[in-house]
Amino acid sequence: MREWSRIVVRSVVAVAILVGAYVAVAWWTGRQVPAALVVEGVSVGGMSTEQAAERLTTELAAKATTPHRVDLAGTQSSVSIDPVASGLSFDIPGTLDGLTGFTLDPTVIWARLSGRTDRPILVKADEPRLLAALTEKAATVQTTAVDGTVSFAGGKVATTPAVDGVALQLDDAVRKVVQAWPRVESVTAAASITAPKVTKAKVDAAVTAFAAPAMSGPVTIVVGDKTAVVTPEQYAEALSMVPDESGTLNPVVDKEAL
């Protein structure tokens, strides 16, 4: 009986020691982040929350301030924003939240001791500030539609190109930036494209059908029984091409100038 009592006592002591050791390990692991924690490519494993926050602040400083480019889809235009001035920042406390703290869950304790944890940095976005920054930048690349033209200065055909109107769709740009920053350096946001009434195709058609033939050489003008030969240089100022409602360019003759 006495021997059995000693066995029981020893067993209780052994269990108490194991439990105590387990609780000690749980307490120790709860004071620091997982042993192999990587946040946005920065290793902070085994550190206290304060140490991890300090390292992340230092190591991610350049990424936090690198300009972010927004390309306008379907165009060659783009704008760049300053993340800090645009209300974008890293939420380092939120990123590290929940990685420390006392727990007796063996799976959590084991993961803290041995498992690799890759965690993206959380982002705080002040969307009104971001919208304001994008609005200011978008104004620098916004264009209005410009009609193409055909003229006859100096007896030669001259054209000016048609230009599409372009405007950044700001709501889409805000959404794309918030979703992507800082993991990619640029995003492509939707753009509103406004075609001019007189397009390149209509300018080309006017040149082929009228302008080029009209300036190709002298013409003979017959008025009653009189005729006169005039060169393009002489009658060019009397000619112009004016668009109709559909944007088609039609020739107009200034009879008084002629």
Secondary structure, 3 states (H helix, E strand, C coil): CHHHHHHHHHHHHHHHHHHHHHHHHHHHHCCCCCCEEEECCEECCCCCHHHHHHHHHHHCHHHHHCCEEEEECCCCCEEEECCCCCCEEECHHHHHCCCCCCCCCHHHHHHHHHCEEEECCCEEECHHHHHHHHHHHHCCCCECCECCEEECHHHCCEEECCECEEEECHHHHHHHHHHHCCCCCEEEECEEEECCCCCHHHHHHHHHHHHHHHCCCCEEEEECCEEEEECHHHHHHHEEEEECCCCCEEEEECCCCC
